[in-house]
């Protein structure tokens, strides 16, 4: 009976960790894109340069978001395997 509870707790912990990873990854990606968007608004760039900066910001934001997602989940897995 204890094993069932422990398994359930582990599943719940994994669900919480996945949600945390997704939310923080999305927030970080949005922040990186917001910086790029702010740069295009602050500096009077041409349309082509503005589009390039926004595209670069979207790509960088996506990369940073994926990096955060993988990092959080990997760290959780390492800690889980250690028994913490």
Protein Blocks (a to p, Z undefined) as FASTA:
>chain_A
ZZmmmmmmmmmmmmmmmmmmmmmmmmmmmmmmmmmmmmmmmpccdfklmmmmmmmmmmmm
mmmmmmmmmmmmmmmmmmmmnoZZ
